[in-house]
Amino acid sequence: MIRRALPAAAAAVLFVTSPGLAHSLLLESSPAAEATLAASPAQLRLRFNNRIEKRLSRITLLDERGTPQALTIAVADGGAERLTAAVPPLAPGAYRVEWHVLSSDGHVVSGSFGFRLAR
């Protein structure tokens, strides 16, 4: 009887604790992934599904040549699940945003997406 109860109890513990241990997922961005913009964005905004540690997060913007430019995150802006960074004026072309955040479960999560500035 005990042997049968242990697997069920372990599964129940995993089910109950899983939502609290979820990695951060990017829910939305501005500019949006794969968007084509008519003008250079003044800011880059990212919203995640849970709280992130802003001071330990970073955003890098890469141009068509792959030249990286680290963006400064405005720590005081937005909620605990949002990152905002000022963007310098951009020339027309393709860009890739790479982000790295410390998730509320203690894991570092990374991702990227692209957008284009029309010529």
Biopython code that builds the backbone (N, CA, C, O; Angstrom):
import numpy as np
from Bio.PDB.StructureBuilder import StructureBuilder

atoms = [
    (1, "MET", "N", (0.827, -1.191, 0.000)),
    (1, "MET", "CA", (0.000, 0.000, 0.000)),
    (1, "MET", "C", (0.868, 1.249, 0.000)),
    (1, "MET", "O", (0.603, 2.191, -0.748)),
    (2, "ILE", "N", (1.920, 1.263, 0.849)),
    (2, "ILE", "CA", (2.786, 2.426, 0.925)),
    (2, "ILE", "C", (3.537, 2.619, -0.393)),
    (2, "ILE", "O", (3.741, 3.752, -0.829)),
    (3, "ARG", "N", (3.943, 1.530, -1.022)),
    (3, "ARG", "CA", (4.661, 1.631, -2.292)),
    (3, "ARG", "C", (3.807, 2.284, -3.368)),
    (3, "ARG", "O", (4.335, 2.986, -4.230)),
    (4, "ARG", "N", (2.529, 2.073, -3.333)),
    (4, "ARG", "CA", (1.627, 2.678, -4.315)),
    (4, "ARG", "C", (1.365, 4.145, -3.995)),
    (4, "ARG", "O", (1.160, 4.946, -4.908)),
    (5, "ALA", "N", (1.367, 4.502, -2.744)),
    (5, "ALA", "CA", (1.064, 5.870, -2.334)),
    (5, "ALA", "C", (2.221, 6.829, -2.605)),
    (5, "ALA", "O", (1.995, 8.006, -2.889)),
    (6, "LEU", "N", (3.455, 6.339, -2.520)),
    (6, "LEU", "CA", (4.614, 7.222, -2.714)),
    (6, "LEU", "C", (4.665, 7.854, -4.101)),
    (6, "LEU", "O", (4.849, 9.069, -4.181)),
    (7, "PRO", "N", (4.516, 7.114, -5.198)),
    (7, "PRO", "CA", (4.538, 7.768, -6.511)),
    (7, "PRO", "C", (3.415, 8.796, -6.671)),
    (7, "PRO", "O", (3.620, 9.850, -7.273)),
    (8, "ALA", "N", (2.249, 8.498, -6.144)),
    (8, "ALA", "CA", (1.139, 9.449, -6.233)),
    (8, "ALA", "C", (1.431, 10.703, -5.428)),
    (8, "ALA", "O", (1.126, 11.810, -5.871)),
    (9, "ALA", "N", (2.017, 10.541, -4.250)),
    (9, "ALA", "CA", (2.361, 11.709, -3.420)),
    (9, "ALA", "C", (3.442, 12.547, -4.095)),
    (9, "ALA", "O", (3.367, 13.776, -4.081)),
    (10, "ALA", "N", (4.445, 11.900, -4.686)),
    (10, "ALA", "CA", (5.510, 12.630, -5.383)),
    (10, "ALA", "C", (4.948, 13.403, -6.566)),
    (10, "ALA", "O", (5.332, 14.551, -6.786)),
    (11, "ALA", "N", (4.055, 12.803, -7.323)),
    (11, "ALA", "CA", (3.432, 13.487, -8.452)),
    (11, "ALA", "C", (2.615, 14.682, -7.984)),
    (11, "ALA", "O", (2.616, 15.728, -8.632)),
    (12, "ALA", "N", (1.924, 14.533, -6.875)),
    (12, "ALA", "CA", (1.128, 15.644, -6.338)),
    (12, "ALA", "C", (2.018, 16.802, -5.915)),
    (12, "ALA", "O", (1.678, 17.959, -6.162)),
    (13, "VAL", "N", (3.147, 16.514, -5.284)),
    (13, "VAL", "CA", (4.076, 17.570, -4.872)),
    (13, "VAL", "C", (4.603, 18.300, -6.095)),
    (13, "VAL", "O", (4.655, 19.530, -6.097)),
    (14, "LEU", "N", (4.996, 17.575, -7.135)),
    (14, "LEU", "CA", (5.498, 18.214, -8.351)),
    (14, "LEU", "C", (4.424, 19.074, -8.998)),
    (14, "LEU", "O", (4.718, 20.171, -9.474)),
    (15, "PHE", "N", (3.204, 18.604, -9.022)),
    (15, "PHE", "CA", (2.111, 19.356, -9.622)),
    (15, "PHE", "C", (1.850, 20.646, -8.849)),
    (15, "PHE", "O", (1.646, 21.697, -9.457)),
    (16, "VAL", "N", (1.854, 20.583, -7.541)),
    (16, "VAL", "CA", (1.568, 21.754, -6.705)),
    (16, "VAL", "C", (2.705, 22.766, -6.762)),
    (16, "VAL", "O", (2.441, 23.968, -6.777)),
    (17, "THR", "N", (3.956, 22.325, -6.793)),
    (17, "THR", "CA", (5.081, 23.260, -6.750)),
    (17, "THR", "C", (5.498, 23.765, -8.121)),
    (17, "THR", "O", (6.212, 24.765, -8.195)),
    (18, "SER", "N", (5.097, 23.136, -9.191)),
    (18, "SER", "CA", (5.526, 23.540, -10.524)),
    (18, "SER", "C", (5.206, 24.985, -10.879)),
    (18, "SER", "O", (6.103, 25.663, -11.381)),
    (19, "PRO", "N", (3.999, 25.520, -10.661)),
    (19, "PRO", "CA", (3.727, 26.901, -11.042)),
    (19, "PRO", "C", (4.651, 27.898, -10.360)),
    (19, "PRO", "O", (5.003, 28.909, -10.967)),
    (20, "GLY", "N", (5.048, 27.653, -9.139)),
    (20, "GLY", "CA", (5.938, 28.565, -8.439)),
    (20, "GLY", "C", (7.360, 28.515, -8.958)),
    (20, "GLY", "O", (8.145, 29.427, -8.700)),
    (21, "LEU", "N", (7.702, 27.470, -9.681)),
    (21, "LEU", "CA", (9.056, 27.309, -10.185)),
    (21, "LEU", "C", (9.151, 27.567, -11.689)),
    (21, "LEU", "O", (10.130, 27.176, -12.325)),
    (22, "ALA", "N", (8.156, 28.214, -12.249)),
    (22, "ALA", "CA", (8.135, 28.442, -13.693)),
    (22, "ALA", "C", (9.223, 29.423, -14.111)),
    (22, "ALA", "O", (9.438, 30.446, -13.461)),
    (23, "HIS", "N", (9.906, 29.097, -15.205)),
    (23, "HIS", "CA", (10.889, 30.016, -15.772)),
    (23, "HIS", "C", (10.164, 31.220, -16.365)),
    (23, "HIS", "O", (8.985, 31.142, -16.711)),
    (24, "SER", "N", (10.882, 32.326, -16.476)),
    (24, "SER", "CA", (10.305, 33.524, -17.088)),
    (24, "SER", "C", (10.130, 33.312, -18.585)),
    (24, "SER", "O", (11.035, 32.843, -19.275)),
    (25, "LEU", "N", (8.960, 33.662, -19.065)),
    (25, "LEU", "CA", (8.642, 33.594, -20.484)),
    (25, "LEU", "C", (8.332, 34.998, -20.971)),
    (25, "LEU", "O", (7.622, 35.744, -20.296)),
    (26, "LEU", "N", (8.853, 35.367, -22.128)),
    (26, "LEU", "CA", (8.541, 36.658, -22.715)),
    (26, "LEU", "C", (7.123, 36.607, -23.267)),
    (26, "LEU", "O", (6.826, 35.797, -24.144)),
    (27, "LEU", "N", (6.245, 37.472, -22.754)),
    (27, "LEU", "CA", (4.855, 37.505, -23.203)),
    (27, "LEU", "C", (4.637, 38.502, -24.333)),
    (27, "LEU", "O", (3.876, 38.240, -25.264)),
    (28, "GLU", "N", (5.313, 39.651, -24.246)),
    (28, "GLU", "CA", (5.165, 40.647, -25.306)),
    (28, "GLU", "C", (6.367, 41.573, -25.321)),
    (28, "GLU", "O", (7.085, 41.714, -24.332)),
    (29, "SER", "N", (6.563, 42.197, -26.467)),
    (29, "SER", "CA", (7.663, 43.145, -26.612)),
    (29, "SER", "C", (7.223, 44.307, -27.474)),
    (29, "SER", "O", (6.305, 44.196, -28.287)),
    (30, "SER", "N", (7.896, 45.417, -27.277)),
    (30, "SER", "CA", (7.697, 46.590, -28.116)),
    (30, "SER", "C", (9.079, 47.134, -28.434)),
    (30, "SER", "O", (9.770, 47.612, -27.535)),
    (31, "PRO", "N", (9.502, 47.072, -29.700)),
    (31, "PRO", "CA", (8.741, 46.613, -30.852)),
    (31, "PRO", "C", (8.454, 45.112, -30.778)),
    (31, "PRO", "O", (9.155, 44.347, -30.114)),
    (32, "ALA", "N", (7.399, 44.730, -31.484)),
    (32, "ALA", "CA", (6.991, 43.330, -31.506)),
    (32, "ALA", "C", (7.979, 42.507, -32.322)),
    (32, "ALA", "O", (8.638, 43.028, -33.222)),
    (33, "ALA", "N", (8.076, 41.238, -32.010)),
    (33, "ALA", "CA", (8.940, 40.317, -32.753)),
    (33, "ALA", "C", (8.548, 40.318, -34.218)),
    (33, "ALA", "O", (7.371, 40.224, -34.564)),
    (34, "GLU", "N", (9.552, 40.425, -35.070)),
    (34, "GLU", "CA", (9.421, 40.395, -36.532)),
    (34, "GLU", "C", (8.660, 41.591, -37.105)),
    (34, "GLU", "O", (8.233, 41.544, -38.258)),
    (35, "ALA", "N", (8.483, 42.653, -36.333)),
    (35, "ALA", "CA", (7.794, 43.864, -36.818)),
    (35, "ALA", "C", (8.692, 44.636, -37.774)),
    (35, "ALA", "O", (9.918, 44.574, -37.681)),
    (36, "THR", "N", (8.071, 45.360, -38.689)),
    (36, "THR", "CA", (8.778, 46.314, -39.541)),
    (36, "THR", "C", (8.300, 47.696, -39.133)),
    (36, "THR", "O", (7.109, 47.998, -39.207)),
    (37, "LEU", "N", (9.233, 48.532, -38.703)),
    (37, "LEU", "CA", (8.917, 49.857, -38.191)),
    (37, "LEU", "C", (9.257, 50.927, -39.215)),
    (37, "LEU", "O", (10.199, 50.781, -39.994)),
    (38, "ALA", "N", (8.477, 52.007, -39.206)),
    (38, "ALA", "CA", (8.733, 53.138, -40.101)),
    (38, "ALA", "C", (9.750, 54.098, -39.493)),
    (38, "ALA", "O", (10.425, 54.830, -40.218)),
    (39, "ALA", "N", (9.863, 54.099, -38.161)),
    (39, "ALA", "CA", (10.777, 55.011, -37.472)),
    (39, "ALA", "C", (11.490, 54.267, -36.357)),
    (39, "ALA", "O", (11.006, 53.246, -35.868)),
    (40, "SER", "N", (12.633, 54.780, -35.965)),
    (40, "SER", "CA", (13.415, 54.184, -34.888)),
    (40, "SER", "C", (12.639, 54.252, -33.577)),
    (40, "SER", "O", (12.107, 55.310, -33.239)),
    (41, "PRO", "N", (12.561, 53.146, -32.827)),
    (41, "PRO", "CA", (11.848, 53.186, -31.546)),
    (41, "PRO", "C", (12.666, 53.950, -30.504)),
    (41, "PRO", "O", (13.894, 53.858, -30.484)),
    (42, "ALA", "N", (11.995, 54.690, -29.655)),
    (42, "ALA", "CA", (12.675, 55.428, -28.585)),
    (42, "ALA", "C", (13.009, 54.507, -27.418)),
    (42, "ALA", "O", (13.981, 54.730, -26.696)),
    (43, "GLN", "N", (12.189, 53.465, -27.241)),
    (43, "GLN", "CA", (12.369, 52.533, -26.128)),
    (43, "GLN", "C", (12.152, 51.111, -26.589)),
    (43, "GLN", "O", (11.490, 50.847, -27.593)),
    (44, "LEU", "N", (12.727, 50.211, -25.829)),
    (44, "LEU", "CA", (12.480, 48.788, -25.987)),
    (44, "LEU", "C", (11.807, 48.341, -24.704)),
    (44, "LEU", "O", (12.316, 48.610, -23.616)),
    (45, "ARG", "N", (10.665, 47.659, -24.809)),
    (45, "ARG", "CA", (9.935, 47.200, -23.625)),
    (45, "ARG", "C", (9.669, 45.705, -23.750)),
    (45, "ARG", "O", (9.229, 45.217, -24.792)),
    (46, "LEU", "N", (9.946, 44.997, -22.668)),
    (46, "LEU", "CA", (9.709, 43.560, -22.600)),
    (46, "LEU", "C", (8.836, 43.265, -21.388)),
    (46, "LEU", "O", (9.046, 43.822, -20.310)),
    (47, "ARG", "N", (7.845, 42.376, -21.573)),
    (47, "ARG", "CA", (6.985, 41.960, -20.455)),
    (47, "ARG", "C", (7.034, 40.443, -20.344)),
    (47, "ARG", "O", (6.835, 39.723, -21.323)),
    (48, "PHE", "N", (7.305, 39.971, -19.124)),
    (48, "PHE", "CA", (7.436, 38.546, -18.848)),
    (48, "PHE", "C", (6.242, 38.034, -18.049)),
    (48, "PHE", "O", (5.434, 38.821, -17.556)),
    (49, "ASN", "N", (6.134, 36.722, -17.922)),
    (49, "ASN", "CA", (5.002, 36.119, -17.222)),
    (49, "ASN", "C", (5.149, 36.139, -15.701)),
    (49, "ASN", "O", (4.202, 35.806, -14.988)),
    (50, "ASN", "N", (6.318, 36.522, -15.198)),
    (50, "ASN", "CA", (6.485, 36.593, -13.751)),
    (50, "ASN", "C", (7.578, 37.605, -13.405)),
    (50, "ASN", "O", (8.199, 38.207, -14.280)),
    (51, "ARG", "N", (7.780, 37.762, -12.142)),
    (51, "ARG", "CA", (8.761, 38.720, -11.620)),
    (51, "ARG", "C", (10.179, 38.338, -12.057)),
    (51, "ARG", "O", (10.554, 37.166, -12.043)),
    (52, "ILE", "N", (10.950, 39.345, -12.441)),
    (52, "ILE", "CA", (12.349, 39.144, -12.790)),
    (52, "ILE", "C", (13.208, 40.106, -11.975)),
    (52, "ILE", "O", (12.716, 41.115, -11.469)),
    (53, "GLU", "N", (14.472, 39.792, -11.855)),
    (53, "GLU", "CA", (15.406, 40.647, -11.125)),
    (53, "GLU", "C", (16.034, 41.615, -12.135)),
    (53, "GLU", "O", (16.947, 41.245, -12.873)),
    (54, "LYS", "N", (15.539, 42.849, -12.161)),
    (54, "LYS", "CA", (15.976, 43.825, -13.157)),
    (54, "LYS", "C", (17.469, 44.123, -13.080)),
    (54, "LYS", "O", (18.132, 44.247, -14.109)),
    (55, "ARG", "N", (17.990, 44.236, -11.884)),
    (55, "ARG", "CA", (19.410, 44.601, -11.724)),
    (55, "ARG", "C", (20.356, 43.522, -12.255)),
    (55, "ARG", "O", (21.520, 43.806, -12.538)),
    (56, "LEU", "N", (19.874, 42.306, -12.390)),
    (56, "LEU", "CA", (20.703, 41.205, -12.880)),
    (56, "LEU", "C", (20.309, 40.776, -14.294)),
    (56, "LEU", "O", (20.714, 39.714, -14.766)),
    (57, "SER", "N", (19.523, 41.607, -14.957)),
    (57, "SER", "CA", (19.065, 41.316, -16.312)),
    (57, "SER", "C", (19.810, 42.203, -17.304)),
    (57, "SER", "O", (20.359, 43.242, -16.937)),
    (58, "ARG", "N", (19.818, 41.775, -18.570)),
    (58, "ARG", "CA", (20.453, 42.609, -19.582)),
    (58, "ARG", "C", (19.756, 42.454, -20.928)),
    (58, "ARG", "O", (19.142, 41.431, -21.228)),
    (59, "ILE", "N", (19.878, 43.515, -21.726)),
    (59, "ILE", "CA", (19.336, 43.530, -23.076)),
    (59, "ILE", "C", (20.456, 44.009, -23.998)),
    (59, "ILE", "O", (21.114, 45.011, -23.718)),
    (60, "THR", "N", (20.664, 43.291, -25.089)),
    (60, "THR", "CA", (21.659, 43.668, -26.084)),
    (60, "THR", "C", (20.959, 43.799, -27.432)),
    (60, "THR", "O", (20.135, 42.961, -27.798)),
    (61, "LEU", "N", (21.294, 44.853, -28.163)),
    (61, "LEU", "CA", (20.747, 45.090, -29.492)),
    (61, "LEU", "C", (21.869, 44.866, -30.498)),
    (61, "LEU", "O", (22.940, 45.461, -30.379)),
    (62, "LEU", "N", (21.627, 44.009, -31.491)),
    (62, "LEU", "CA", (22.629, 43.724, -32.520)),
    (62, "LEU", "C", (22.127, 44.209, -33.869)),
    (62, "LEU", "O", (20.964, 44.003, -34.215)),
    (63, "ASP", "N", (23.011, 44.857, -34.637)),
    (63, "ASP", "CA", (22.624, 45.320, -35.967)),
    (63, "ASP", "C", (22.825, 44.200, -36.987)),
    (63, "ASP", "O", (23.121, 43.063, -36.618)),
    (64, "GLU", "N", (22.661, 44.527, -38.277)),
    (64, "GLU", "CA", (22.772, 43.519, -39.341)),
    (64, "GLU", "C", (24.139, 42.849, -39.394)),
    (64, "GLU", "O", (24.250, 41.691, -39.795)),
    (65, "ARG", "N", (25.162, 43.563, -38.997)),
    (65, "ARG", "CA", (26.524, 43.014, -39.012)),
    (65, "ARG", "C", (26.822, 42.192, -37.765)),
    (65, "ARG", "O", (27.869, 41.550, -37.679)),
    (66, "GLY", "N", (25.911, 42.208, -36.805)),
    (66, "GLY", "CA", (26.130, 41.491, -35.555)),
    (66, "GLY", "C", (26.845, 42.311, -34.510)),
    (66, "GLY", "O", (27.276, 41.784, -33.485)),
    (67, "THR", "N", (26.975, 43.611, -34.766)),
    (67, "THR", "CA", (27.636, 44.493, -33.806)),
    (67, "THR", "C", (26.719, 44.688, -32.598)),
    (67, "THR", "O", (25.604, 45.185, -32.751)),
    (68, "PRO", "N", (27.171, 44.304, -31.398)),
    (68, "PRO", "CA", (26.310, 44.417, -30.209)),
    (68, "PRO", "C", (26.374, 45.803, -29.579)),
    (68, "PRO", "O", (27.399, 46.484, -29.602)),
    (69, "GLN", "N", (25.245, 46.184, -29.021)),
    (69, "GLN", "CA", (25.162, 47.411, -28.238)),
    (69, "GLN", "C", (24.330, 47.092, -26.995)),
    (69, "GLN", "O", (23.142, 46.788, -27.102)),
    (70, "ALA", "N", (24.950, 47.163, -25.823)),
    (70, "ALA", "CA", (24.230, 46.910, -24.576)),
    (70, "ALA", "C", (23.320, 48.093, -24.294)),
    (70, "ALA", "O", (23.739, 49.245, -24.407)),
    (71, "LEU", "N", (22.088, 47.815, -23.933)),
    (71, "LEU", "CA", (21.130, 48.860, -23.581)),
    (71, "LEU", "C", (21.017, 48.937, -22.064)),
    (71, "LEU", "O", (21.067, 47.916, -21.379)),
    (72, "THR", "N", (20.868, 50.137, -21.550)),
    (72, "THR", "CA", (20.746, 50.338, -20.107)),
    (72, "THR", "C", (19.296, 50.168, -19.692)),
    (72, "THR", "O", (18.409, 50.853, -20.202)),
    (73, "ILE", "N", (19.062, 49.259, -18.772)),
    (73, "ILE", "CA", (17.706, 48.984, -18.285)),
    (73, "ILE", "C", (17.323, 50.032, -17.248)),
    (73, "ILE", "O", (18.085, 50.316, -16.325)),
    (74, "ALA", "N", (16.130, 50.603, -17.414)),
    (74, "ALA", "CA", (15.602, 51.566, -16.447)),
    (74, "ALA", "C", (14.996, 50.766, -15.295)),
    (74, "ALA", "O", (13.861, 50.301, -15.393)),
    (75, "VAL", "N", (15.733, 50.609, -14.229)),
    (75, "VAL", "CA", (15.342, 49.741, -13.117)),
    (75, "VAL", "C", (14.052, 50.207, -12.454)),
    (75, "VAL", "O", (13.260, 49.372, -12.017)),
    (76, "ALA", "N", (13.820, 51.498, -12.366)),
    (76, "ALA", "CA", (12.644, 52.025, -11.670)),
    (76, "ALA", "C", (11.380, 51.995, -12.527)),
    (76, "ALA", "O", (10.286, 52.178, -11.994)),
    (77, "ASP", "N", (11.494, 51.771, -13.825)),
    (77, "ASP", "CA", (10.330, 51.816, -14.721)),
    (77, "ASP", "C", (9.557, 50.504, -14.726)),
    (77, "ASP", "O", (10.145, 49.422, -14.713)),
    (78, "GLY", "N", (8.234, 50.614, -14.745)),
    (78, "GLY", "CA", (7.374, 49.457, -14.922)),
    (78, "GLY", "C", (7.306, 48.545, -13.725)),
    (78, "GLY", "O", (7.958, 48.769, -12.706)),
    (79, "GLY", "N", (6.498, 47.505, -13.870)),
    (79, "GLY", "CA", (6.315, 46.517, -12.820)),
    (79, "GLY", "C", (7.494, 45.570, -12.728)),
    (79, "GLY", "O", (8.444, 45.651, -13.506)),
    (80, "ALA", "N", (7.414, 44.678, -11.768)),
    (80, "ALA", "CA", (8.493, 43.727, -11.508)),
    (80, "ALA", "C", (8.652, 42.705, -12.636)),
    (80, "ALA", "O", (9.648, 41.982, -12.670)),
    (81, "GLU", "N", (7.698, 42.633, -13.548)),
    (81, "GLU", "CA", (7.771, 41.690, -14.659)),
    (81, "GLU", "C", (8.136, 42.378, -15.977)),
    (81, "GLU", "O", (8.057, 41.762, -17.040)),
    (82, "ARG", "N", (8.533, 43.652, -15.912)),
    (82, "ARG", "CA", (8.814, 44.425, -17.125)),
    (82, "ARG", "C", (10.232, 44.976, -17.144)),
    (82, "ARG", "O", (10.782, 45.370, -16.116)),
    (83, "LEU", "N", (10.813, 44.992, -18.353)),
    (83, "LEU", "CA", (12.097, 45.654, -18.582)),
    (83, "LEU", "C", (11.882, 46.746, -19.615)),
    (83, "LEU", "O", (11.193, 46.538, -20.614)),
    (84, "THR", "N", (12.472, 47.910, -19.375)),
    (84, "THR", "CA", (12.416, 49.028, -20.310)),
    (84, "THR", "C", (13.824, 49.564, -20.481)),
    (84, "THR", "O", (14.567, 49.701, -19.510)),
    (85, "ALA", "N", (14.191, 49.870, -21.730)),
    (85, "ALA", "CA", (15.511, 50.429, -22.018)),
    (85, "ALA", "C", (15.387, 51.454, -23.133)),
    (85, "ALA", "O", (14.650, 51.248, -24.098)),
    (86, "ALA", "N", (16.110, 52.557, -22.998)),
    (86, "ALA", "CA", (16.154, 53.574, -24.056)),
    (86, "ALA", "C", (16.950, 53.014, -25.229)),
    (86, "ALA", "O", (17.923, 52.283, -25.042)),
    (87, "VAL", "N", (16.523, 53.366, -26.446)),
    (87, "VAL", "CA", (17.193, 52.924, -27.663)),
    (87, "VAL", "C", (17.737, 54.160, -28.379)),
    (87, "VAL", "O", (16.994, 55.115, -28.601)),
    (88, "PRO", "N", (19.015, 54.156, -28.740)),
    (88, "PRO", "CA", (19.554, 55.291, -29.501)),
    (88, "PRO", "C", (18.941, 55.308, -30.904)),
    (88, "PRO", "O", (18.391, 54.297, -31.341)),
    (89, "PRO", "N", (19.023, 56.414, -31.605)),
    (89, "PRO", "CA", (18.503, 56.445, -32.982)),
    (89, "PRO", "C", (19.162, 55.349, -33.829)),
    (89, "PRO", "O", (20.379, 55.167, -33.803)),
    (90, "LEU", "N", (18.336, 54.635, -34.568)),
    (90, "LEU", "CA", (18.819, 53.510, -35.370)),
    (90, "LEU", "C", (18.725, 53.826, -36.851)),
    (90, "LEU", "O", (17.810, 54.520, -37.295)),
    (91, "ALA", "N", (19.674, 53.312, -37.605)),
    (91, "ALA", "CA", (19.646, 53.409, -39.064)),
    (91, "ALA", "C", (18.721, 52.319, -39.601)),
    (91, "ALA", "O", (18.492, 51.322, -38.916)),
    (92, "PRO", "N", (18.190, 52.484, -40.802)),
    (92, "PRO", "CA", (17.372, 51.426, -41.392)),
    (92, "PRO", "C", (18.148, 50.110, -41.467)),
    (92, "PRO", "O", (19.364, 50.103, -41.665)),
    (93, "GLY", "N", (17.434, 49.011, -41.309)),
    (93, "GLY", "CA", (18.053, 47.697, -41.388)),
    (93, "GLY", "C", (17.412, 46.717, -40.431)),
    (93, "GLY", "O", (16.395, 47.012, -39.804)),
    (94, "ALA", "N", (18.019, 45.547, -40.325)),
    (94, "ALA", "CA", (17.519, 44.475, -39.459)),
    (94, "ALA", "C", (18.258, 44.519, -38.126)),
    (94, "ALA", "O", (19.458, 44.790, -38.074)),
    (95, "TYR", "N", (17.524, 44.247, -37.050)),
    (95, "TYR", "CA", (18.084, 44.240, -35.699)),
    (95, "TYR", "C", (17.627, 42.997, -34.967)),
    (95, "TYR", "O", (16.553, 42.458, -35.236)),
    (96, "ARG", "N", (18.463, 42.546, -34.029)),
    (96, "ARG", "CA", (18.106, 41.426, -33.164)),
    (96, "ARG", "C", (18.251, 41.879, -31.714)),
    (96, "ARG", "O", (19.258, 42.477, -31.335)),
    (97, "VAL", "N", (17.239, 41.589, -30.920)),
    (97, "VAL", "CA", (17.241, 41.874, -29.490)),
    (97, "VAL", "C", (17.545, 40.571, -28.768)),
    (97, "VAL", "O", (16.867, 39.565, -28.976)),
    (98, "GLU", "N", (18.566, 40.591, -27.918)),
    (98, "GLU", "CA", (18.888, 39.432, -27.079)),
    (98, "GLU", "C", (18.689, 39.841, -25.634)),
    (98, "GLU", "O", (19.205, 40.872, -25.202)),
    (99, "TRP", "N", (17.948, 39.045, -24.887)),
    (99, "TRP", "CA", (17.696, 39.350, -23.480)),
    (99, "TRP", "C", (18.102, 38.179, -22.600)),
    (99, "TRP", "O", (18.028, 37.015, -22.996)),
    (100, "HIS", "N", (18.533, 38.525, -21.397)),
    (100, "HIS", "CA", (18.918, 37.552, -20.370)),
    (100, "HIS", "C", (18.336, 38.077, -19.067)),
    (100, "HIS", "O", (18.633, 39.201, -18.661)),
    (101, "VAL", "N", (17.513, 37.273, -18.414)),
    (101, "VAL", "CA", (16.894, 37.691, -17.159)),
    (101, "VAL", "C", (17.081, 36.630, -16.090)),
    (101, "VAL", "O", (17.198, 35.439, -16.382)),
    (102, "LEU", "N", (17.107, 37.089, -14.846)),
    (102, "LEU", "CA", (17.096, 36.168, -13.718)),
    (102, "LEU", "C", (15.643, 35.952, -13.353)),
    (102, "LEU", "O", (14.955, 36.879, -12.925)),
    (103, "SER", "N", (15.180, 34.726, -13.523)),
    (103, "SER", "CA", (13.793, 34.360, -13.280)),
    (103, "SER", "C", (13.510, 34.275, -11.782)),
    (103, "SER", "O", (14.432, 34.122, -10.980)),
    (104, "SER", "N", (12.255, 34.372, -11.413)),
    (104, "SER", "CA", (11.881, 34.308, -9.996)),
    (104, "SER", "C", (12.209, 32.959, -9.365)),
    (104, "SER", "O", (12.266, 32.851, -8.140)),
    (105, "ASP", "N", (12.427, 31.923, -10.187)),
    (105, "ASP", "CA", (12.811, 30.619, -9.641)),
    (105, "ASP", "C", (14.326, 30.484, -9.500)),
    (105, "ASP", "O", (14.820, 29.417, -9.134)),
    (106, "GLY", "N", (15.066, 31.557, -9.788)),
    (106, "GLY", "CA", (16.509, 31.554, -9.619)),
    (106, "GLY", "C", (17.289, 31.142, -10.849)),
    (106, "GLY", "O", (18.518, 31.094, -10.802)),
    (107, "HIS", "N", (16.619, 30.842, -11.948)),
    (107, "HIS", "CA", (17.299, 30.443, -13.179)),
    (107, "HIS", "C", (17.477, 31.630, -14.121)),
    (107, "HIS", "O", (16.621, 32.512, -14.193)),
    (108, "VAL", "N", (18.586, 31.641, -14.836)),
    (108, "VAL", "CA", (18.802, 32.635, -15.876)),
    (108, "VAL", "C", (18.137, 32.119, -17.144)),
    (108, "VAL", "O", (18.363, 30.982, -17.559)),
    (109, "VAL", "N", (17.317, 32.963, -17.750)),
    (109, "VAL", "CA", (16.587, 32.603, -18.958)),
    (109, "VAL", "C", (16.974, 33.601, -20.045)),
    (109, "VAL", "O", (17.074, 34.801, -19.790)),
    (110, "SER", "N", (17.190, 33.096, -21.258)),
    (110, "SER", "CA", (17.608, 33.932, -22.374)),
    (110, "SER", "C", (16.668, 33.750, -23.550)),
    (110, "SER", "O", (15.980, 32.736, -23.667)),
    (111, "GLY", "N", (16.652, 34.744, -24.411)),
    (111, "GLY", "CA", (15.865, 34.655, -25.633)),
    (111, "GLY", "C", (16.252, 35.763, -26.575)),
    (111, "GLY", "O", (17.044, 36.639, -26.227)),
    (112, "SER", "N", (15.698, 35.727, -27.762)),
    (112, "SER", "CA", (15.966, 36.772, -28.741)),
    (112, "SER", "C", (14.815, 36.860, -29.727)),
    (112, "SER", "O", (14.018, 35.932, -29.868)),
    (113, "PHE", "N", (14.749, 37.990, -30.400)),
    (113, "PHE", "CA", (13.786, 38.189, -31.481)),
    (113, "PHE", "C", (14.322, 39.306, -32.368)),
    (113, "PHE", "O", (15.202, 40.068, -31.968)),
    (114, "GLY", "N", (13.783, 39.387, -33.566)),
    (114, "GLY", "CA", (14.238, 40.406, -34.489)),
    (114, "GLY", "C", (13.143, 41.386, -34.840)),
    (114, "GLY", "O", (11.955, 41.126, -34.648)),
    (115, "PHE", "N", (13.577, 42.530, -35.364)),
    (115, "PHE", "CA", (12.668, 43.501, -35.968)),
    (115, "PHE", "C", (13.443, 44.241, -37.041)),
    (115, "PHE", "O", (14.669, 44.150, -37.106)),
    (116, "ARG", "N", (12.739, 44.962, -37.870)),
    (116, "ARG", "CA", (13.362, 45.672, -38.995)),
    (116, "ARG", "C", (12.909, 47.121, -38.990)),
    (116, "ARG", "O", (11.756, 47.435, -38.695)),
    (117, "LEU", "N", (13.848, 47.991, -39.324)),
    (117, "LEU", "CA", (13.558, 49.411, -39.494)),
    (117, "LEU", "C", (13.565, 49.658, -40.995)),
    (117, "LEU", "O", (14.585, 49.460, -41.654)),
    (118, "ALA", "N", (12.422, 50.093, -41.541)),
    (118, "ALA", "CA", (12.276, 50.259, -42.993)),
    (118, "ALA", "C", (13.250, 51.298, -43.532)),
    (118, "ALA", "O", (13.615, 52.253, -42.847)),
    (119, "ARG", "N", (13.653, 51.089, -44.763)),
    (119, "ARG", "CA", (14.591, 52.017, -45.430)),
    (119, "ARG", "C", (13.865, 53.187, -46.021)),
    (119, "ARG", "O", (14.490, 54.065, -46.617)),
]
sb = StructureBuilder()
sb.init_structure("model")
sb.init_model(0)
sb.init_chain("A")
sb.init_seg("    ")
for serial, (resi, resn, name, xyz) in enumerate(atoms, 1):
    if name == "N":
        sb.init_residue(resn, " ", resi, " ")
    sb.init_atom(name, np.array(xyz, "f"), 0.0, 1.0, " ", f" {name:<3s}", serial, name[0])
structure = sb.get_structure()
